[in-house]
Amino acid sequence: MLTIALFILVVLQASNYVFSLPYENLRLHSLLSSLPAGYAPHDTAPQPDQELRLTIAVPQVNESGLYVALLDVSDPASKNYGLHLSAAELGQYTAPRPESLQVVTQWLHASGIAFTPATHSGDMLQIRLPLERANTLLDANFTTYIHEPTNTTTIRTLSYALPAHLHEHITIIYPTTQFVPPTRSRQSSMIDLVARETGPPATCAQATTPSCLQRMYNIPTEPAMAQNNSLYVSGFGQEVANIDDLKGYLSKFRTDIKNPNFQVLSTDGASSNGGQGTFEANSDSQITVGLATNVPITYLKTNQDADGVTTDDLLNEMHFLLTQDQLPSVVTTSYVFQETEALASFAQTLCNAYARLGAMGTSVIFAAGDCGVAGGFLQTPADCVDKPFVPTFPSTCPYVTSVGATQGLEPEVAWTSSSGGFSNIFQRPSYQDAAVEGYLLGLGSTYSGRYNASGRAFPDVSAHGVNYLINYAGTYESAFGTSMAAPTFASIIALLDDRLLTAGKPKLGFLNPLLYSSASAAAFTDITSGSNPGCGTDGFPTDVGWDPVTGLGTPDYRELLEVVTGGVVQSSQNTENHACRTHIIGYIEIVVWTSIVVLCNNLIIS
């Protein structure tokens, strides 16, 4: 059966023969009035013949329908719960609008620029062209800028323009005006354990190890069994996981794991094995392998030539995943950005990619950030004093699960640097309404005007985030942050998926409607002590139930297992629904195919 991706390729090929359209006057499509904080022009100008790789996003045929479909397969109350979409079914929502695709491809052909689809659905077109030509095509001024706090460089433009008739047919072109500094969400301090011969630390109060987390959250040690399960760890730039460090970590803390089910994969096909390894990559890898026993774990590297990660890299990672025949069950990412640094159009494009993954059954998990209500990475604390709080992205995307951090034992309390708050880009999703409105009622007028009470609230959940021991080149570091909590929570979800898949049931996919359901309330330990200071304030306080510091609380694996195995029942009716839906999709494909053939003929004739 033909897929939407094939339909789009036919259109793209046909459009190479269309007659050139006349150019219209260029009109600004994106403009920055000034350089974002921390950036300055670099002394070295880029070469005119330097190749740029740009991606053009075309409006989708039914974007709102995608979000409805996502919730339909993710809400435990829905009869379609767990019936995740296939790539063909997804294409019914994410395929480009035919009229938009036609106009954009005609423009590119008239400009003599080759293009390829960057997604199965064909709503993203990728072009490669010299910098000088990009400047002419887009009336831009691509220049090298330096992000002074991190000493990293990037090529961007402060504006670009498009022919007026293209504005409604192009959502965004990137990377162009997206200035988001490279960042890592990590805090660590060196602890030399090489000389110790007594094994792991004596108590969990001294250091957080796999056995500590297993006891805290009732995580099993038995090996996972499902071979169609997988957990992906996001890696970017020069970060690389070192297998020898991983084996050393396991020899100290998980002596029962002799051969870790672990691999390194690069999105560009280059070899990613070997090398010294980096702390950031080692921590995510060691936490997940140490907790998600025998779950196949992949460290996925994106843009390995860069010095740091940007939001462009996150979207490129999503495009890579969305072209794979088999998607991971879980993706965990320990990188965050200030939402204020992300253009709304780009944030929405990236959030849409996460919705696609969720609709096809992948749980997307992000660290919430490590600077309280200040979000993170501000130049000085004074930057947001007497100003609005700073939420973090992608945690503010409604289609990811955001993880905050806790500290302490029996009871756990909020980690004081854990970020949380409310989005200024995304509206609060309905699955959050009851939980968040209860918190806002108790908060009253506190911090009125400094946050968007109707925005998507985060984090969703939390996990322990302090004193994690990580092996780096034979020396152990004590690591802190939500970037420890996120892979911990992701490991629990991967283990739940293992039990479901082994029983012949679907994996969990997009988690949030399930997490916020009344059935899951007993599966989380409510954290009611602490706050997340920042911006010259004490930050949001914790409270009974959900709060913007620790979310719904910390997970209990056994309780969650009871929820998902008791609530995810694939009846014969559901199976019939899926078969019926597949039949309908096949019929729609025939209709779409016929329409595109007509479109192609019209293009060729014209």
C-alpha positions in Angstrom: 0.0 0.0 0.0 1.4 3.4 -1.0 2.2 5.8 1.8 1.9 9.5 2.2 5.7 9.8 1.9 5.5 8.3 -1.5 2.7 10.6 -2.5 4.9 13.6 -1.5 7.9 12.3 -3.4 5.7 12.1 -6.6 4.7 15.7 -6.1 8.3 16.7 -5.5 9.5 15.0 -8.6 6.7 16.4 -10.7 7.4 19.9 -9.5 10.9 19.8 -11.0 9.2 20.2 -14.4 6.9 23.1 -13.7 7.2 26.4 -15.5 9.0 29.0 -13.4 6.8 31.4 -11.5 7.5 35.1 -11.6 9.1 36.6 -8.4 7.0 38.9 -6.3 8.3 41.6 -4.1 10.1 40.2 -1.0 8.5 40.8 2.3 9.9 40.2 5.8 9.0 36.8 7.1 11.1 37.0 10.4 12.9 39.9 12.0 14.9 40.3 15.2 15.2 44.0 16.2 18.4 43.3 18.1 20.8 40.5 19.0 19.7 38.3 21.8 21.6 38.7 25.1 25.0 37.0 25.2 25.6 37.2 21.4 28.0 39.4 19.5 29.3 39.5 15.9 32.4 37.3 15.5 35.6 38.7 14.1 35.8 36.0 11.4 33.2 36.3 8.7 31.8 33.1 7.0 33.0 32.2 3.6 30.6 33.1 0.8 30.8 29.5 -0.6 30.2 27.9 2.8 27.3 25.5 2.5 24.2 26.0 4.5 21.6 23.3 5.2 18.2 24.9 5.6 14.8 23.3 6.4 11.5 24.7 5.1 8.4 23.8 7.1 5.2 23.7 5.0 1.8 23.9 6.8 0.3 20.5 7.5 -3.0 19.4 6.1 -4.6 18.8 9.5 -2.3 19.8 12.4 -5.2 20.3 14.8 -6.4 16.8 13.9 -3.0 15.4 14.9 -3.4 16.7 18.5 -6.9 15.3 18.7 -5.7 11.9 17.5 -2.8 12.0 19.9 -5.1 12.5 22.9 -7.5 9.8 21.6 -4.8 7.1 21.7 -3.2 8.5 25.0 -6.3 9.0 27.2 -7.0 5.9 29.3 -10.7 6.8 29.1 -10.7 6.5 25.3 -11.7 3.3 23.5 -8.7 3.9 21.3 -6.2 4.0 24.1 -3.0 2.4 23.1 -3.9 2.1 19.4 -1.0 4.2 18.3 -0.8 5.5 14.8 1.2 4.0 12.0 3.4 6.2 9.8 0.7 6.1 7.1 -2.0 7.0 9.6 0.1 9.9 10.9 0.5 11.2 7.4 -3.2 11.9 7.2 -2.6 14.8 9.6 1.0 15.8 8.9 1.2 15.7 5.1 1.7 19.2 3.6 -1.2 21.1 2.3 -1.2 20.3 -1.5 -1.6 24.0 -2.5 1.3 25.0 -0.2 3.6 22.3 -1.4 2.9 23.2 -5.0 3.7 26.9 -4.5 6.8 26.3 -2.4 8.3 23.7 -4.8 7.5 25.9 -7.8 9.5 28.7 -6.0 12.4 26.5 -5.4 12.4 25.1 -8.9 12.3 28.6 -10.4 15.2 29.5 -8.2 17.2 26.5 -9.4 17.4 24.9 -6.0 17.1 21.1 -5.4 15.3 19.9 -2.4 14.5 16.6 -0.5 11.8 15.8 2.0 13.1 15.7 5.6 10.2 13.7 7.0 8.1 10.8 5.9 5.1 13.1 5.6 6.9 15.5 3.4 6.0 18.7 5.3 9.6 19.6 5.8 11.8 20.3 2.8 15.6 20.4 3.1 17.8 22.5 0.8 21.6 22.9 0.6 23.1 26.1 -0.9 26.1 28.4 -0.6 25.8 31.1 2.0 26.0 33.9 -0.6 23.1 32.4 -2.5 21.1 32.0 0.6 21.5 35.7 1.3 20.2 36.5 -2.2 17.3 34.1 -2.1 16.1 35.2 1.3 17.3 38.8 1.3 19.3 37.8 4.4 22.7 38.5 5.9 24.0 35.3 7.3 26.9 36.2 9.7 29.0 34.4 12.2 28.0 35.3 15.8 29.7 34.2 19.0 27.8 33.3 22.2 30.2 34.8 24.7 29.2 32.9 27.8 29.9 29.6 26.2 32.5 30.8 23.6 30.6 29.0 20.8 29.9 30.3 17.3 27.0 30.0 15.0 25.9 31.3 11.6 22.6 33.2 11.7 20.8 36.1 10.2 18.7 38.8 12.0 16.1 38.7 9.3 14.9 37.0 6.2 12.3 37.7 3.6 10.1 35.7 1.2 8.0 36.6 -1.8 4.7 37.8 -0.5 2.7 34.9 -2.0 4.7 32.4 0.0 4.0 33.8 3.5 0.9 31.7 4.1 2.6 28.6 2.6 5.8 28.5 4.7 5.7 28.2 8.5 9.3 28.7 9.2 12.8 28.3 7.7 15.6 27.3 10.0 18.3 27.8 11.1 17.8 31.5 10.3 16.7 33.9 13.1 16.7 31.3 15.9 19.3 32.4 18.4 19.2 29.8 21.2 22.5 29.4 23.1 24.0 25.9 23.3 23.4 24.6 26.8 23.8 21.6 29.1 21.6 21.0 32.1 24.2 19.7 34.5 25.7 20.4 37.9 28.5 18.3 39.3 31.4 18.2 41.7 34.4 16.0 41.7 34.6 13.1 44.1 37.6 10.8 43.8 36.6 7.3 44.7 39.5 5.5 42.9 41.3 4.9 46.2 38.3 3.4 47.9 38.3 -0.3 48.2 35.2 -0.8 50.3 32.8 -0.7 47.4 29.8 1.6 47.1 29.1 4.3 49.7 27.6 3.0 52.9 24.3 5.0 52.8 22.1 6.6 50.2 22.3 9.8 52.1 26.0 10.0 51.0 25.5 9.1 47.4 22.7 8.0 45.0 23.3 4.7 43.3 21.1 2.3 41.4 20.3 0.3 44.5 19.2 3.4 46.3 16.8 4.3 43.5 15.5 0.8 43.3 14.6 0.9 47.0 13.2 4.4 46.8 10.9 3.7 43.8 10.4 -0.1 44.0 12.3 -0.5 40.7 12.9 -4.2 39.9 16.3 -5.7 39.2 15.0 -8.6 37.0 16.1 -8.4 33.4 13.7 -7.0 30.9 12.5 -9.5 28.3 10.9 -7.6 25.4 13.1 -7.3 22.3 10.8 -4.8 20.6 11.4 -2.3 23.5 14.0 0.4 23.5 15.1 3.5 25.4 17.0 6.3 23.5 19.2 8.8 25.3 19.7 12.1 23.4 23.3 13.2 22.8 24.6 16.2 20.9 27.7 17.8 19.7 31.0 16.5 21.1 29.3 14.4 23.8 30.1 10.7 23.7 29.4 7.8 26.0 32.4 5.7 27.0 31.7 2.0 27.1 34.7 1.3 29.5 33.3 3.9 31.9 29.9 2.3 31.7 31.4 -1.2 32.4 33.4 0.2 35.3 30.2 1.8 36.7 28.3 -1.5 36.4 31.2 -3.5 38.0 30.8 -1.3 41.1 27.0 -0.8 41.3 25.4 -3.5 39.2 27.6 -6.5 39.3 24.8 -8.7 38.0 24.9 -6.9 34.6 27.9 -8.5 32.7 27.0 -7.5 29.2 25.1 -4.2 29.0 22.4 -4.0 26.3 23.8 -0.7 25.0 24.8 0.9 21.7 25.8 4.2 20.3 24.1 5.5 17.1 24.8 8.6 15.1 22.1 10.4 13.1 24.6 11.1 10.3 25.8 7.5 10.0 29.3 8.3 11.3 31.0 6.0 13.8 30.4 7.2 17.3 32.3 4.6 19.3 35.5 5.2 21.1 36.9 8.4 22.5 37.5 9.6 25.9 33.8 10.0 26.7 32.2 13.0 28.4 30.5 13.4 31.7 27.2 14.5 30.2 26.9 11.4 28.0 28.3 9.1 30.6 25.7 10.1 33.2 22.6 9.5 31.1 24.0 6.2 29.9 25.1 4.9 33.3 21.8 5.9 34.9 19.6 4.3 32.3 21.7 1.1 31.9 22.0 0.8 35.7 18.2 1.1 36.3 16.4 -0.2 33.2 17.9 -3.7 33.5 18.4 -5.3 30.1 16.2 -2.8 28.2 18.0 -2.1 24.9 19.4 1.4 25.3 20.8 3.6 22.5 22.8 6.7 23.0 21.8 8.8 19.9 24.3 11.4 18.7 23.1 14.4 16.7 25.3 17.1 15.1 28.5 15.6 16.4 30.6 18.4 14.8 29.1 21.1 17.0 30.4 22.5 20.3 27.0 22.5 22.0 23.4 21.7 21.4 20.8 24.1 20.0 17.1 23.8 19.4 18.0 23.1 15.7 19.7 19.9 16.9 16.6 18.8 18.8 14.5 19.2 15.7 17.0 17.4 13.5 17.0 14.5 16.0 13.2 14.3 15.8 13.4 14.3 12.0 15.9 11.4 12.1 13.6 9.4 14.5 10.5 10.1 12.5 12.2 8.5 9.4 13.0 5.3 11.2 11.0 2.1 10.6 10.9 1.3 14.3 10.6 4.0 16.9 12.0 3.8 20.4 9.6 3.3 23.2 11.1 6.1 25.3 13.4 9.1 24.5 15.0 11.0 27.4 16.7 14.4 26.9 18.7 16.3 29.6 19.0 19.6 27.8 16.8 22.7 28.3 16.5 26.2 27.0 14.8 29.4 28.2 11.5 29.6 26.5 12.1 33.3 26.1 15.0 32.5 23.7 12.8 30.3 21.4 10.8 31.9 18.7 7.1 30.8 19.1 7.0 29.5 15.5 10.0 27.4 16.0 8.9 26.1 19.4 5.5 25.1 17.9 7.3 23.3 15.1 9.4 21.3 17.5 6.5 20.6 19.8 4.6 19.3 16.8 7.4 16.8 16.2 7.1 15.5 19.7 3.3 15.1 19.2 4.1 12.9 16.2 6.3 10.7 18.2 3.7 10.4 20.9 1.0 9.6 18.5 3.1 6.7 17.2 3.8 5.4 20.7 7.0 7.0 21.9 7.2 8.6 25.4 9.2 11.9 25.1 10.8 12.9 28.4 12.7 16.1 29.3 14.5 17.5 32.3 12.7 20.6 33.6 15.9 22.7 34.2 18.1 23.6 37.1 17.6 27.3 38.0 14.2 27.5 39.8 11.8 30.0 38.4 14.6 31.8 36.7 14.6 29.0 34.1 18.3 28.8 33.7 21.3 30.4 31.9 20.5 34.0 32.7 23.6 36.2 32.7 23.0 37.3 36.3 20.2 36.7 38.9 19.2 40.4 38.4 18.1 39.7 34.8 14.6 38.6 36.1 14.3 40.4 39.4 10.9 42.2 39.4 10.3 40.7 36.0 8.3 37.7 34.8 9.6 34.2 35.7 11.4 32.3 33.0 9.9 28.9 31.9 12.0 26.3 30.2 11.5 24.7 26.8 10.8 22.0 25.6 9.3 21.2 29.0 6.5 23.7 28.2 5.5 21.7 25.2 2.2 20.0 26.1 3.2 16.7 24.4 6.3 15.9 26.4 6.7 14.8 30.0 8.7 17.2 32.1 10.7 15.9 35.1 11.7 18.0 38.1 14.1 17.0 40.9 13.9 16.1 44.6 16.4 15.7 47.4 16.5 14.0 50.8 15.2 10.7 52.0 12.1 9.7 53.9 10.7 12.2 53.2 11.9 13.6 49.9 11.6 17.3 49.5 11.9 19.6 46.5 15.3 20.3 45.2 15.7 24.0 45.5 17.1 24.5 41.9 14.4 22.5 40.2 12.8 24.6 37.4 9.0 24.9 37.1 6.3 27.3 36.1 4.0 28.2 33.3 4.5 28.6 29.5 4.1 31.9 27.7 3.7 30.1 24.3 1.6 27.1 24.9 -1.9 27.1 26.5 -2.6 24.7 29.4 -3.8 21.4 28.0 -7.1 20.0 29.3 -5.5 17.0 30.9 -3.9 19.4 33.4 -6.9 21.6 34.2 -8.1 20.0 37.4 -4.7 19.5 39.0 -3.3 23.0 38.1 -6.5 25.0 38.9 -6.4 23.5 42.4 -2.9 24.7 42.9 -3.6 28.2 41.5 -6.6 28.5 43.9 -4.3 27.9 46.8 -1.6 30.2 45.4 -4.0 33.1 45.2 -2.5 36.5 44.2 1.1 35.5 45.0 3.4 36.4 42.1 0.4 37.9 40.1 1.7 39.2 36.8 4.9 37.3 36.9 3.6 34.1 35.3 0.9 33.1 32.8 -1.7 31.2 34.8 -3.4 29.9 31.7 -0.1 28.5 30.2 1.0 24.9 30.1 2.3 24.1 33.6 5.5 22.1 34.3 7.0 19.8 35.5 4.7 16.9 35.3 6.5 14.6 37.7 9.8 14.5 39.6 12.5 12.1 40.8 15.6 12.1 43.0 18.1 14.5 41.6 21.1 14.8 43.9 24.4 13.0 44.7 24.4 10.7 41.7 27.7 9.0 41.3 29.0 8.9 37.7 32.1 7.2 36.5 34.2 9.5 34.3 37.5 8.1 33.2 37.9 6.1 36.3 37.0 9.0 38.6 33.6 9.4 40.2 31.7 12.7 40.2 28.8 13.6 42.3 26.1 14.9 39.9 23.0 17.0 40.6 20.0 18.2 38.7 16.9 17.4 36.8 19.1 15.8 34.2 19.7 13.0 36.7 15.9 12.8 37.4 14.8 12.6 33.8 16.8 9.4 32.9 15.7 7.9 36.2 12.0 8.4 35.4 12.6 7.3 31.8 14.1 4.1 33.0 10.9 3.4 35.0 8.7 4.0 32.0 11.0 1.7 29.8 10.6 -1.1 32.4 6.8 -0.6 32.4 6.8 -0.8 28.6 8.8 -4.1 28.9 6.0 -5.6 31.0 3.3 -4.4 28.7 5.0 -5.6 25.5 5.9 -8.9 27.0 2.2 -9.4 27.8 1.3 -8.5 24.2 -0.1 -5.0 25.1 0.9 -1.7 23.5 3.6 0.5 25.0 2.6 3.6 26.9 3.4 6.3 24.4 2.5 9.9 25.4 2.2 9.7 29.1 0.6 12.8 30.5 -3.2 12.0 30.2 -2.4 8.8 32.0 -0.3 10.5 34.7 -2.9 13.1 35.4 -5.8 10.6 35.5 -7.3 9.8 38.9 -6.2 6.2 38.5 -2.6 7.2 38.7 -2.9 9.3 41.9 -1.8 6.5 44.2 1.2 5.8 42.0 3.0 9.0 43.0 4.4 10.2 46.3 3.3 13.7 46.8 6.1 16.1 47.7 4.8 18.9 50.0 8.0 20.6 51.2 10.2 23.0 49.5 10.2 25.6 46.7 12.2 26.7 43.6 13.8 30.1 44.3 14.8 32.5 41.6 14.4 36.0 40.2 14.8 37.5 43.7 11.9 35.4 45.1 11.4 32.2 47.1 9.8 30.8 43.9 6.7 28.6 43.8 5.9 26.6 46.9 5.1 23.0 46.8 1.6 22.0 47.9 -0.7 19.0 48.2 -1.2 17.5 44.8 0.4 19.0 41.7 2.8 21.9 42.0 5.2 23.7 39.7 8.2 22.4 41.6 7.8 18.6 41.8 4.7 18.1 39.6 2.6 15.2 40.7 5.4 13.8 42.8 7.9 10.9 42.6 6.9 7.5 41.0 6.4 4.1 42.5 7.1 1.5 39.9 4.9 -1.2 41.5 1.9 1.1 41.8 2.4 2.3 38.2 2.6 -1.3 37.0 -0.7 -2.0 38.7 -2.2 1.1 37.0 -1.0 0.3 33.5 -1.6 -3.5 33.5 -5.1 -3.0 35.0 -6.1 -0.1 32.8 -4.6 -1.0 29.4 -6.9 -3.8 28.3 -6.9 -4.5 24.5 -10.4 -5.9 24.0 -11.6 -7.5 20.7 -13.6 -4.3 20.2 -10.4 -2.2 20.3 -8.7 -4.6 17.8 -11.7 -4.3 15.5 -11.6 -0.5 15.8 -8.0 -0.5 14.8 -8.7 -2.8 11.8 -11.6 -0.6 10.8 -9.4 2.5 11.1 -6.6 0.9 9.0 -9.2 0.1 6.3 -10.4 3.7 6.3 -6.9 5.0 6.1 -6.3 2.7 3.1 -9.3 4.2 1.4 -8.2 7.8 2.2 -4.8 7.0 0.7 -6.4 6.0 -2.6 -8.4 9.3 -2.6 -5.2 11.3 -1.7 -3.2 9.5 -4.4 -5.8 10.3 -7.0 -5.8 14.0 -6.0 -2.0 14.2 -6.2 -1.9 12.5 -9.6 -4.3 15.2 -10.8 -2.1 17.9 -9.2 1.0 16.5 -10.8 -0.6 16.5 -14.2 -1.7 20.1 -13.8 1.9 21.0 -12.7 3.4 19.4 -15.7 0.9 20.9 -18.1 1.4 24.3 -16.7 
